[in-house]
């Protein structure tokens, strides 16, 4: 079954993972800029990372017939340093015209601090000025519910960003309803220990429907699984859900949201 | 009746048949984990509830059999930071512990 994994960090994954994903039916991925597991020491580190995301990684994906798209930002875990964030934000416009760049992401909050919020607002303003789509990271675990609300408030304060052009990722049972009710798209991340398991993601789809929602693996350098999306499909089939429902959340919905960018052409 | 009644395509018996063993094992893991804490070498934790994470974990177990629905949402809310204002600074902070440190213990 063909699918799109709309959030995965392939810079942290092996070439074998690309091969296995292609064998499982993955036709396209989108890779948001994120934290490397350590703080970069300078804006130059981000410049090199953006080159990797816009030049190196698409070529690696193409070897397996997978289309590679990306999102650029300084992630919230490195956003406490306002001077660094300002310098990194200044780099982004030069990359926004690259053919695989869909927008600004994954922006958001980590510990819900005032500096993180300031940098989030600056990213939102950049997305507004460049008419870019936004992919949002919501905080982890105990910080998620509060952070998700602060993030949605910040987007709405901007006033020019349509919620239909913003995807709020990593929703769980305590945030999904607010996100959908406020008109945003939402993503469920399938992780072994944190965020959603495939079973809980299937539960959420049953409870909240299949409109404006997708699933992703967010595979990275931590405890994660680049095949989590097809594993969730198996869970849904096991319960009696149809191939059409699975196609809706893993192919049609990603195409609809991402297709708002003229650069997305995974038809 | 929950607003979500009937949303799972399986019958209730099918759900139990399909998932019981998996969740029986998870419950035993939780029980053994709590036993393991008590068997640990003595330190400042006199009672598992002295740790805010375990206090919230035990509070969350009360949700499981209170007769109300939406247990997953309510368990997540037990662990969540209930405040609304941004933190003054995140300097030196990166990760999350899985439970809110401001929760009263004991």
HADDOCK unambig.tbl for C-alpha pairs under 7 A between the chains (distance, minus, plus):
assign (segid A and resid 77 and name CA) (segid B and resid 94 and name CA) 6.42 0.50 0.50
assign (segid A and resid 80 and name CA) (segid B and resid 90 and name CA) 6.40 0.50 0.50
assign (segid A and resid 80 and name CA) (segid B and resid 91 and name CA) 6.57 0.50 0.50
assign (segid A and resid 111 and name CA) (segid B and resid 90 and name CA) 6.09 0.50 0.50
assign (segid A and resid 112 and name CA) (segid B and resid 86 and name CA) 5.38 0.50 0.50
assign (segid A and resid 112 and name CA) (segid B and resid 87 and name CA) 5.80 0.50 0.50
assign (segid A and resid 113 and name CA) (segid B and resid 86 and name CA) 4.98 0.50 0.50
assign (segid A and resid 113 and name CA) (segid B and resid 87 and name CA) 4.19 0.50 0.50
assign (segid A and resid 113 and name CA) (segid B and resid 88 and name CA) 5.71 0.50 0.50
assign (segid A and resid 113 and name CA) (segid B and resid 89 and name CA) 5.28 0.50 0.50
assign (segid A and resid 113 and name CA) (segid B and resid 90 and name CA) 5.57 0.50 0.50
assign (segid A and resid 114 and name CA) (segid B and resid 86 and name CA) 5.58 0.50 0.50
assign (segid A and resid 114 and name CA) (segid B and resid 87 and name CA) 6.08 0.50 0.50
assign (segid A and resid 114 and name CA) (segid B and resid 88 and name CA) 5.73 0.50 0.50
assign (segid A and resid 114 and name CA) (segid B and resid 89 and name CA) 6.42 0.50 0.50
assign (segid A and resid 115 and name CA) (segid B and resid 89 and name CA) 6.98 0.50 0.50
assign (segid A and resid 140 and name CA) (segid B and resid 96 and name CA) 6.18 0.50 0.50
assign (segid A and resid 141 and name CA) (segid B and resid 96 and name CA) 6.34 0.50 0.50
assign (segid A and resid 141 and name CA) (segid B and resid 98 and name CA) 5.00 0.50 0.50
assign (segid A and resid 142 and name CA) (segid B and resid 79 and name CA) 5.55 0.50 0.50
assign (segid A and resid 142 and name CA) (segid B and resid 80 and name CA) 4.12 0.50 0.50
assign (segid A and resid 142 and name CA) (segid B and resid 81 and name CA) 5.50 0.50 0.50
assign (segid A and resid 142 and name CA) (segid B and resid 96 and name CA) 6.87 0.50 0.50
assign (segid A and resid 142 and name CA) (segid B and resid 98 and name CA) 5.39 0.50 0.50
assign (segid A and resid 142 and name CA) (segid B and resid 99 and name CA) 5.26 0.50 0.50
assign (segid A and resid 142 and name CA) (segid B and resid 100 and name CA) 5.57 0.50 0.50
assign (segid A and resid 143 and name CA) (segid B and resid 80 and name CA) 6.30 0.50 0.50
assign (segid A and resid 143 and name CA) (segid B and resid 81 and name CA) 5.87 0.50 0.50
assign (segid A and resid 145 and name CA) (segid B and resid 80 and name CA) 6.58 0.50 0.50
assign (segid A and resid 146 and name CA) (segid B and resid 81 and name CA) 6.60 0.50 0.50
assign (segid A and resid 146 and name CA) (segid B and resid 84 and name CA) 6.15 0.50 0.50
assign (segid A and resid 173 and name CA) (segid B and resid 72 and name CA) 6.40 0.50 0.50
assign (segid A and resid 173 and name CA) (segid B and resid 73 and name CA) 4.75 0.50 0.50
assign (segid A and resid 174 and name CA) (segid B and resid 73 and name CA) 4.68 0.50 0.50
assign (segid A and resid 174 and name CA) (segid B and resid 76 and name CA) 6.43 0.50 0.50
assign (segid A and resid 174 and name CA) (segid B and resid 77 and name CA) 6.72 0.50 0.50
assign (segid A and resid 206 and name CA) (segid B and resid 7 and name CA) 5.43 0.50 0.50
assign (segid A and resid 206 and name CA) (segid B and resid 8 and name CA) 5.98 0.50 0.50
assign (segid A and resid 207 and name CA) (segid B and resid 4 and name CA) 5.79 0.50 0.50
assign (segid A and resid 207 and name CA) (segid B and resid 7 and name CA) 6.04 0.50 0.50
assign (segid A and resid 239 and name CA) (segid B and resid 9 and name CA) 6.45 0.50 0.50
assign (segid A and resid 239 and name CA) (segid B and resid 10 and name CA) 6.12 0.50 0.50
assign (segid A and resid 240 and name CA) (segid B and resid 9 and name CA) 6.46 0.50 0.50
